[in-house]
Every structure is written in structure tokens, then in C-alpha cells.
Amino acid sequence: MRLVLVGPPGAGKGTQAVFLAEHYSIPHISTGDIFRANLKSGTELGNQAKAFMDRGELVPDSVTNDMVKDRLTHDDVANGFLLDGYPRNVVQAEVLRAFLAERKTPLQAALELSIASDEIIKRLSSRRTCRACGAPSEAGATKCSSCSGADLYQREDDKEEVIARRLEVYEEQTAPIISFYRSEGILLTIPAVGTVSEITEQAITALSRLA
Ligand code: AMP
């Protein structure tokens, strides 16, 4: 299965990606997670990305596209992959299409998680993230429930002033990829409402109808 997840920040892409990647036995490739890991370990890539991430802006395409293309040449993508947080604009979508076409492994689906914008703000401003594994938790939780119970923190870009900018960036730059994938004939849309497992089930049902 070669799949991209599309949807605004806070739609639950990261959460669903974990379950879907496990279901299809494919790697979950999150560009946000790769950038955050690089920031944490102080690499050159992390330093390049930091200022953009702190402002809720997109990291330049030149940096991001090379990083994703490199990741997609690893052995573990032989049976497919799930991209989460990429592409984030039409240029990235075109770069990805050309890269995959050259390797004769085109995308099979773009799965859109759709959600109302007032719900997004509520979810993001209350989200806390695990320092160890990066999994999200609700505000009020003190330890991560996904891993060994590590500490939680609020991502710089989940603070209210940055959320507003991330949503603007989504509308202006990322939302157009929905039409891009619709015209490619591979867009599947499901509402991102309900419990995590209900949404996963809907996603798997939608994906099972693929030709
Ligand atoms: P995310 O965890 O997907 O919300 O990403 C966090 C931040 O990483 C974004 O706000 C961007 O600054 C950066 N980022 C992640 N993916 C991309 C991408 N495909 N293109 C550009 N910047 C990205």
C-alpha cells in the first residue's frame, strides 16, 4: 500500500498513521517527526528547519523534498509506505508524483481526514506530546500512555498564536493538494470524527474499496 494522509493539523493524521501503518505493515513516514528528531539531536537539517517550524511556516521545499526522496529509497518501503505531513503543497505533490513515477510505484491513495476548523483549534491547543516517543495526549494527562510513561510537553507550534498561522498556511498552501489528488482520481475522504478506532475502521473500509 502506497498512501498519503491529507488533512489539517489536528485532524489526527499522526494517530491514524500509526494504526494504518501497523495494519498494512508499512513504515509510517512523518516529515514533522523527522524534523523534530533532527531538532532534538541538533543536526544541520534540524537547524535549517527550526525557525520555520517555530513560526508555523513550511520548511522550504528544497530541504523537505530531498529529505523525503532519501527516505523513500530505504529498503523498508519495498511493500509501500504511509506518508504523514507530506506533501504539504502542490509543488511537493508534483515532486512526489514524478519521483514515484520514475520508480514505477505510483501512489494508490490520498486519504483525507476532514474536520471543522473550530474543532481543530480545540484539539491542537489541548494537545500534549510525549518527549520520548512523540505520541499525542490530551491536556491534563501528565505522562505518556503510549510508551513507557515519559513526560509530556506542549509543542512550540501547538501554542495558540502559532496554531492560527499553521491553519492559514494549511488553507493557502496545503488544501489545494486535495483538488490535485481528486483530479488524479485517488482521493478518498472520511470524516475525522468519532473514536480513534472508529476512524481507523472507516479508513480501512475506504481503502479496501481501492481497485
Ligand atoms: P507536523 O508535525 O506535520 O504538524 O509538522 C510540524 C512542522 O514541520 C510544520 O509546521 C512545518 O514547519 C514542518 N513540516 C512538516 N512537514 C512538512 C512539509 N511536508 N513541508 C514543509 N514543512 C513541513
py3Dmol code that shows the C-alpha trace and the ligand (Angstrom):
import py3Dmol

protein = """\
ATOM      1  CA  MET A   1       0.000   0.000   0.000  1.00  0.00           C
ATOM      2  CA  ARG A   2       1.396   3.393  -1.044  1.00  0.00           C
ATOM      3  CA  LEU A   3      -0.573   6.038   0.717  1.00  0.00           C
ATOM      4  CA  VAL A   4      -0.503   9.692   1.770  1.00  0.00           C
ATOM      5  CA  LEU A   5      -2.611  11.129   4.574  1.00  0.00           C
ATOM      6  CA  VAL A   6      -4.034  14.571   3.963  1.00  0.00           C
ATOM      7  CA  GLY A   7      -5.831  16.904   6.357  1.00  0.00           C
ATOM      8  CA  PRO A   8      -5.311  19.962   8.529  1.00  0.00           C
ATOM      9  CA  PRO A   9      -3.066  19.932  11.586  1.00  0.00           C
ATOM     10  CA  GLY A  10      -5.050  18.364  14.417  1.00  0.00           C
ATOM     11  CA  ALA A  11      -7.154  16.093  12.192  1.00  0.00           C
ATOM     12  CA  GLY A  12      -5.461  13.101  13.818  1.00  0.00           C
ATOM     13  CA  LYS A  13      -3.173  12.144  10.932  1.00  0.00           C
ATOM     14  CA  GLY A  14      -0.325  11.105  13.233  1.00  0.00           C
ATOM     15  CA  THR A  15      -2.598   8.979  15.411  1.00  0.00           C
ATOM     16  CA  GLN A  16      -4.284   7.261  12.475  1.00  0.00           C
ATOM     17  CA  ALA A  17      -0.971   6.820  10.689  1.00  0.00           C
ATOM     18  CA  VAL A  18       0.340   4.624  13.498  1.00  0.00           C
ATOM     19  CA  PHE A  19      -2.639   2.241  13.286  1.00  0.00           C
ATOM     20  CA  LEU A  20      -2.828   2.185   9.496  1.00  0.00           C
ATOM     21  CA  ALA A  21       0.914   1.594   9.131  1.00  0.00           C
ATOM     22  CA  GLU A  22       0.619  -1.336  11.512  1.00  0.00           C
ATOM     23  CA  HIS A  23      -2.455  -2.708   9.720  1.00  0.00           C
ATOM     24  CA  TYR A  24      -0.762  -2.656   6.301  1.00  0.00           C
ATOM     25  CA  SER A  25       2.743  -3.484   7.644  1.00  0.00           C
ATOM     26  CA  ILE A  26       4.286  -0.426   6.041  1.00  0.00           C
ATOM     27  CA  PRO A  27       6.522   2.291   7.504  1.00  0.00           C
ATOM     28  CA  HIS A  28       4.924   5.469   8.843  1.00  0.00           C
ATOM     29  CA  ILE A  29       6.924   8.363   7.455  1.00  0.00           C
ATOM     30  CA  SER A  30       6.103  11.656   9.173  1.00  0.00           C
ATOM     31  CA  THR A  31       8.065  14.663   7.942  1.00  0.00           C
ATOM     32  CA  GLY A  32       7.169  16.560  11.142  1.00  0.00           C
ATOM     33  CA  ASP A  33       8.595  13.696  13.249  1.00  0.00           C
ATOM     34  CA  ILE A  34      11.765  13.592  11.140  1.00  0.00           C
ATOM     35  CA  PHE A  35      12.242  17.348  11.564  1.00  0.00           C
ATOM     36  CA  ARG A  36      11.590  17.139  15.318  1.00  0.00           C
ATOM     37  CA  ALA A  37      14.062  14.254  15.724  1.00  0.00           C
ATOM     38  CA  ASN A  38      16.673  16.302  13.865  1.00  0.00           C
ATOM     39  CA  LEU A  39      15.957  19.342  16.025  1.00  0.00           C
ATOM     40  CA  LYS A  40      16.363  17.271  19.161  1.00  0.00           C
ATOM     41  CA  SER A  41      19.686  15.861  18.082  1.00  0.00           C
ATOM     42  CA  GLY A  42      20.906  19.225  16.807  1.00  0.00           C
ATOM     43  CA  THR A  43      21.676  18.215  13.214  1.00  0.00           C
ATOM     44  CA  GLU A  44      22.185  20.644  10.341  1.00  0.00           C
ATOM     45  CA  LEU A  45      18.762  19.639   8.969  1.00  0.00           C
ATOM     46  CA  GLY A  46      17.178  20.388  12.354  1.00  0.00           C
ATOM     47  CA  ASN A  47      18.860  23.802  12.463  1.00  0.00           C
ATOM     48  CA  GLN A  48      17.630  24.593   8.960  1.00  0.00           C
ATOM     49  CA  ALA A  49      14.056  23.653   9.888  1.00  0.00           C
ATOM     50  CA  LYS A  50      13.792  25.226  13.345  1.00  0.00           C
ATOM     51  CA  ALA A  51      12.915  28.834  12.522  1.00  0.00           C
ATOM     52  CA  PHE A  52      10.205  27.772  10.061  1.00  0.00           C
ATOM     53  CA  MET A  53       8.712  25.258  12.474  1.00  0.00           C
ATOM     54  CA  ASP A  54       8.660  27.734  15.365  1.00  0.00           C
ATOM     55  CA  ARG A  55       6.673  30.179  13.235  1.00  0.00           C
ATOM     56  CA  GLY A  56       4.255  27.543  11.909  1.00  0.00           C
ATOM     57  CA  GLU A  57       5.615  28.036   8.377  1.00  0.00           C
ATOM     58  CA  LEU A  58       6.602  25.328   5.926  1.00  0.00           C
ATOM     59  CA  VAL A  59      10.255  24.324   5.762  1.00  0.00           C
ATOM     60  CA  PRO A  60      11.497  25.157   2.230  1.00  0.00           C
ATOM     61  CA  ASP A  61      10.648  22.588  -0.450  1.00  0.00           C
ATOM     62  CA  SER A  62      14.290  22.116  -1.427  1.00  0.00           C
ATOM     63  CA  VAL A  63      15.090  20.786   2.063  1.00  0.00           C
ATOM     64  CA  THR A  64      11.885  18.790   2.521  1.00  0.00           C
ATOM     65  CA  ASN A  65      11.741  17.128  -0.898  1.00  0.00           C
ATOM     66  CA  ASP A  66      15.321  15.865  -0.677  1.00  0.00           C
ATOM     67  CA  MET A  67      14.698  14.520   2.802  1.00  0.00           C
ATOM     68  CA  VAL A  68      11.585  12.590   1.687  1.00  0.00           C
ATOM     69  CA  LYS A  69      13.175  11.277  -1.511  1.00  0.00           C
ATOM     70  CA  ASP A  70      16.092   9.994   0.520  1.00  0.00           C
ATOM     71  CA  ARG A  71      13.734   8.295   2.991  1.00  0.00           C
ATOM     72  CA  LEU A  72      11.782   6.656   0.161  1.00  0.00           C
ATOM     73  CA  THR A  73      14.886   4.884  -1.067  1.00  0.00           C
ATOM     74  CA  HIS A  74      15.282   2.863   2.161  1.00  0.00           C
ATOM     75  CA  ASP A  75      14.696  -0.895   1.957  1.00  0.00           C
ATOM     76  CA  ASP A  76      11.671  -0.837   4.260  1.00  0.00           C
ATOM     77  CA  VAL A  77       9.466   0.859   1.632  1.00  0.00           C
ATOM     78  CA  ALA A  78       9.532  -2.203  -0.637  1.00  0.00           C
ATOM     79  CA  ASN A  79       5.927  -3.075   0.329  1.00  0.00           C
ATOM     80  CA  GLY A  80       4.754   0.510   0.421  1.00  0.00           C
ATOM     81  CA  PHE A  81       4.664   3.412   2.854  1.00  0.00           C
ATOM     82  CA  LEU A  82       2.370   5.830   4.563  1.00  0.00           C
ATOM     83  CA  LEU A  83       3.355   9.479   4.280  1.00  0.00           C
ATOM     84  CA  ASP A  84       2.033  11.779   7.011  1.00  0.00           C
ATOM     85  CA  GLY A  85       2.543  15.547   6.718  1.00  0.00           C
ATOM     86  CA  TYR A  86       3.905  15.329   3.176  1.00  0.00           C
ATOM     87  CA  PRO A  87       3.128  16.618   0.611  1.00  0.00           C
ATOM     88  CA  ARG A  88       2.190  19.985   2.109  1.00  0.00           C
ATOM     89  CA  ASN A  89       1.794  21.952  -1.127  1.00  0.00           C
ATOM     90  CA  VAL A  90       1.213  21.277  -4.823  1.00  0.00           C
ATOM     91  CA  VAL A  91       4.916  21.556  -5.702  1.00  0.00           C
ATOM     92  CA  GLN A  92       5.728  18.786  -3.202  1.00  0.00           C
ATOM     93  CA  ALA A  93       2.832  16.712  -4.597  1.00  0.00           C
ATOM     94  CA  GLU A  94       4.252  17.086  -8.098  1.00  0.00           C
ATOM     95  CA  VAL A  95       7.786  16.230  -6.977  1.00  0.00           C
ATOM     96  CA  LEU A  96       6.463  13.123  -5.224  1.00  0.00           C
ATOM     97  CA  ARG A  97       4.429  12.069  -8.253  1.00  0.00           C
ATOM     98  CA  ALA A  98       7.443  12.405 -10.563  1.00  0.00           C
ATOM     99  CA  PHE A  99       9.740  10.561  -8.129  1.00  0.00           C
ATOM    100  CA  LEU A 100       7.302   7.660  -7.732  1.00  0.00           C
ATOM    101  CA  ALA A 101       6.512   7.525 -11.465  1.00  0.00           C
ATOM    102  CA  GLU A 102      10.200   7.117 -12.214  1.00  0.00           C
ATOM    103  CA  ARG A 103      10.326   4.161  -9.831  1.00  0.00           C
ATOM    104  CA  LYS A 104       7.058   2.757 -11.277  1.00  0.00           C
ATOM    105  CA  THR A 105       5.456   2.814  -7.841  1.00  0.00           C
ATOM    106  CA  PRO A 106       2.698   5.453  -8.058  1.00  0.00           C
ATOM    107  CA  LEU A 107       0.579   6.418  -5.073  1.00  0.00           C
ATOM    108  CA  GLN A 108      -2.522   4.265  -4.659  1.00  0.00           C
ATOM    109  CA  ALA A 109      -4.483   6.617  -2.433  1.00  0.00           C
ATOM    110  CA  ALA A 110      -4.588  10.015  -0.768  1.00  0.00           C
ATOM    111  CA  LEU A 111      -6.726   9.608   2.317  1.00  0.00           C
ATOM    112  CA  GLU A 112      -8.221  12.890   3.507  1.00  0.00           C
ATOM    113  CA  LEU A 113      -9.271  13.252   7.152  1.00  0.00           C
ATOM    114  CA  SER A 114     -11.823  16.052   7.151  1.00  0.00           C
ATOM    115  CA  ILE A 115     -12.631  18.124  10.232  1.00  0.00           C
ATOM    116  CA  ALA A 116     -14.251  21.508  11.073  1.00  0.00           C
ATOM    117  CA  SER A 117     -11.831  24.342  11.934  1.00  0.00           C
ATOM    118  CA  ASP A 118     -13.263  25.141  15.411  1.00  0.00           C
ATOM    119  CA  GLU A 119     -12.653  21.508  16.383  1.00  0.00           C
ATOM    120  CA  ILE A 120      -9.041  21.760  15.115  1.00  0.00           C
ATOM    121  CA  ILE A 121      -8.230  24.726  17.359  1.00  0.00           C
ATOM    122  CA  LYS A 122      -9.739  22.937  20.352  1.00  0.00           C
ATOM    123  CA  ARG A 123      -7.737  19.767  19.674  1.00  0.00           C
ATOM    124  CA  LEU A 124      -4.390  21.432  18.958  1.00  0.00           C
ATOM    125  CA  SER A 125      -4.375  23.842  21.875  1.00  0.00           C
ATOM    126  CA  SER A 126      -5.100  20.996  24.300  1.00  0.00           C
ATOM    127  CA  ARG A 127      -2.636  18.559  22.718  1.00  0.00           C
ATOM    128  CA  ARG A 128       0.436  17.480  24.658  1.00  0.00           C
ATOM    129  CA  THR A 129       3.271  15.458  23.085  1.00  0.00           C
ATOM    130  CA  CYS A 130       5.488  12.754  24.542  1.00  0.00           C
ATOM    131  CA  ARG A 131       9.151  13.758  24.887  1.00  0.00           C
ATOM    132  CA  ALA A 132      10.252  10.172  24.271  1.00  0.00           C
ATOM    133  CA  CYS A 133       8.016   8.703  21.543  1.00  0.00           C
ATOM    134  CA  GLY A 134       6.253  11.798  20.128  1.00  0.00           C
ATOM    135  CA  ALA A 135       2.739  10.378  20.614  1.00  0.00           C
ATOM    136  CA  PRO A 136       0.000  12.927  21.322  1.00  0.00           C
ATOM    137  CA  SER A 137      -2.033  13.037  24.570  1.00  0.00           C
ATOM    138  CA  GLU A 138      -4.835  15.280  25.820  1.00  0.00           C
ATOM    139  CA  ALA A 139      -4.142  18.316  28.063  1.00  0.00           C
ATOM    140  CA  GLY A 140      -4.406  17.246  31.693  1.00  0.00           C
ATOM    141  CA  ALA A 141      -2.524  13.992  31.115  1.00  0.00           C
ATOM    142  CA  THR A 142       0.822  14.058  32.913  1.00  0.00           C
ATOM    143  CA  LYS A 143       2.565  11.019  31.421  1.00  0.00           C
ATOM    144  CA  CYS A 144       2.515   9.375  28.005  1.00  0.00           C
ATOM    145  CA  SER A 145       0.119   6.457  27.766  1.00  0.00           C
ATOM    146  CA  SER A 146       1.651   5.128  24.520  1.00  0.00           C
ATOM    147  CA  CYS A 147       5.175   4.303  25.683  1.00  0.00           C
ATOM    148  CA  SER A 148       6.986   3.940  28.974  1.00  0.00           C
ATOM    149  CA  GLY A 149       5.153   6.817  30.668  1.00  0.00           C
ATOM    150  CA  ALA A 150       7.632   9.542  29.683  1.00  0.00           C
ATOM    151  CA  ASP A 151       6.982  13.268  30.311  1.00  0.00           C
ATOM    152  CA  LEU A 152       4.716  15.322  28.071  1.00  0.00           C
ATOM    153  CA  TYR A 153       5.257  18.838  26.715  1.00  0.00           C
ATOM    154  CA  GLN A 154       3.368  21.347  24.595  1.00  0.00           C
ATOM    155  CA  ARG A 155       4.898  21.660  21.136  1.00  0.00           C
ATOM    156  CA  GLU A 156       6.005  25.254  20.438  1.00  0.00           C
ATOM    157  CA  ASP A 157       3.792  25.168  17.359  1.00  0.00           C
ATOM    158  CA  ASP A 158       0.739  23.991  19.354  1.00  0.00           C
ATOM    159  CA  LYS A 159       0.675  27.340  21.209  1.00  0.00           C
ATOM    160  CA  GLU A 160      -2.318  29.427  20.241  1.00  0.00           C
ATOM    161  CA  GLU A 161      -0.543  32.164  18.270  1.00  0.00           C
ATOM    162  CA  VAL A 162       1.291  29.609  16.112  1.00  0.00           C
ATOM    163  CA  ILE A 163      -1.826  27.444  15.574  1.00  0.00           C
ATOM    164  CA  ALA A 164      -3.545  30.353  13.805  1.00  0.00           C
ATOM    165  CA  ARG A 165      -0.619  30.682  11.399  1.00  0.00           C
ATOM    166  CA  ARG A 166      -0.463  26.916  10.782  1.00  0.00           C
ATOM    167  CA  LEU A 167      -4.137  26.920   9.837  1.00  0.00           C
ATOM    168  CA  GLU A 168      -3.619  29.837   7.435  1.00  0.00           C
ATOM    169  CA  VAL A 169      -0.668  28.010   5.883  1.00  0.00           C
ATOM    170  CA  TYR A 170      -2.841  24.895   5.579  1.00  0.00           C
ATOM    171  CA  GLU A 171      -5.651  26.754   3.808  1.00  0.00           C
ATOM    172  CA  GLU A 172      -3.356  28.681   1.474  1.00  0.00           C
ATOM    173  CA  GLN A 173      -0.758  26.048   0.638  1.00  0.00           C
ATOM    174  CA  THR A 174      -1.858  22.565   1.656  1.00  0.00           C
ATOM    175  CA  ALA A 175      -5.611  22.448   0.965  1.00  0.00           C
ATOM    176  CA  PRO A 176      -5.014  22.722  -2.829  1.00  0.00           C
ATOM    177  CA  ILE A 177      -3.453  19.243  -2.802  1.00  0.00           C
ATOM    178  CA  ILE A 178      -6.939  17.853  -2.141  1.00  0.00           C
ATOM    179  CA  SER A 179      -8.053  19.005  -5.607  1.00  0.00           C
ATOM    180  CA  PHE A 180      -4.752  17.753  -7.008  1.00  0.00           C
ATOM    181  CA  TYR A 181      -5.413  14.223  -5.736  1.00  0.00           C
ATOM    182  CA  ARG A 182      -9.097  14.398  -6.692  1.00  0.00           C
ATOM    183  CA  SER A 183      -8.086  15.109 -10.253  1.00  0.00           C
ATOM    184  CA  GLU A 184      -5.587  12.242 -10.090  1.00  0.00           C
ATOM    185  CA  GLY A 185      -8.557  10.033  -9.170  1.00  0.00           C
ATOM    186  CA  ILE A 186      -7.027   8.714  -5.927  1.00  0.00           C
ATOM    187  CA  LEU A 187      -8.679  10.897  -3.264  1.00  0.00           C
ATOM    188  CA  LEU A 188     -10.647   9.155  -0.508  1.00  0.00           C
ATOM    189  CA  THR A 189     -12.297  11.343   2.150  1.00  0.00           C
ATOM    190  CA  ILE A 190     -13.508  10.280   5.572  1.00  0.00           C
ATOM    191  CA  PRO A 191     -14.766  12.473   8.436  1.00  0.00           C
ATOM    192  CA  ALA A 192     -12.233  12.608  11.288  1.00  0.00           C
ATOM    193  CA  VAL A 193     -14.903  12.352  13.971  1.00  0.00           C
ATOM    194  CA  GLY A 194     -15.591   9.559  16.429  1.00  0.00           C
ATOM    195  CA  THR A 195     -13.191   7.453  18.436  1.00  0.00           C
ATOM    196  CA  VAL A 196      -9.702   6.671  17.171  1.00  0.00           C
ATOM    197  CA  SER A 197     -10.676   3.072  16.396  1.00  0.00           C
ATOM    198  CA  GLU A 198     -13.895   4.114  14.600  1.00  0.00           C
ATOM    199  CA  ILE A 199     -11.893   6.418  12.340  1.00  0.00           C
ATOM    200  CA  THR A 200      -9.273   3.710  11.687  1.00  0.00           C
ATOM    201  CA  GLU A 201     -12.041   1.304  10.736  1.00  0.00           C
ATOM    202  CA  GLN A 202     -13.586   3.806   8.326  1.00  0.00           C
ATOM    203  CA  ALA A 203     -10.185   4.415   6.771  1.00  0.00           C
ATOM    204  CA  ILE A 204      -9.559   0.691   6.254  1.00  0.00           C
ATOM    205  CA  THR A 205     -13.045   0.261   4.754  1.00  0.00           C
ATOM    206  CA  ALA A 206     -12.458   3.169   2.358  1.00  0.00           C
ATOM    207  CA  LEU A 207      -9.024   1.815   1.388  1.00  0.00           C
ATOM    208  CA  SER A 208     -10.386  -1.695   0.858  1.00  0.00           C
ATOM    209  CA  ARG A 209     -12.557  -0.350  -1.970  1.00  0.00           C
ATOM    210  CA  LEU A 210      -9.480   0.613  -3.974  1.00  0.00           C
ATOM    211  CA  ALA A 211      -9.315  -1.035  -7.351  1.00  0.00           C
TER     212      ALA A 211
END
"""
ligand_1 = """\
23
AMP
P 3.607 18.353 11.619
O 4.141 17.541 12.734
O 3.275 17.547 10.394
O 2.471 19.270 12.036
O 4.801 19.322 11.157
C 5.377 20.267 12.056
C 6.125 21.323 11.264
O 7.175 20.701 10.498
C 5.286 22.067 10.219
O 4.542 23.138 10.766
C 6.391 22.548 9.267
O 7.107 23.626 9.824
C 7.322 21.345 9.242
N 6.914 20.406 8.183
C 6.433 19.131 8.335
N 6.178 18.569 7.148
C 6.498 19.485 6.200
C 6.433 19.521 4.787
N 5.979 18.477 4.081
N 6.863 20.647 4.154
C 7.336 21.697 4.842
N 7.392 21.750 6.183
C 6.985 20.660 6.864
"""
view = py3Dmol.view(width=600, height=400)
view.addModel(protein, "pdb")
view.setStyle({"model": 0}, {"cartoon": {"style": "trace"}})
view.addModel(ligand_1, "xyz")
view.setStyle({"model": 1}, {"stick": {}})
view.zoomTo()
view.show()
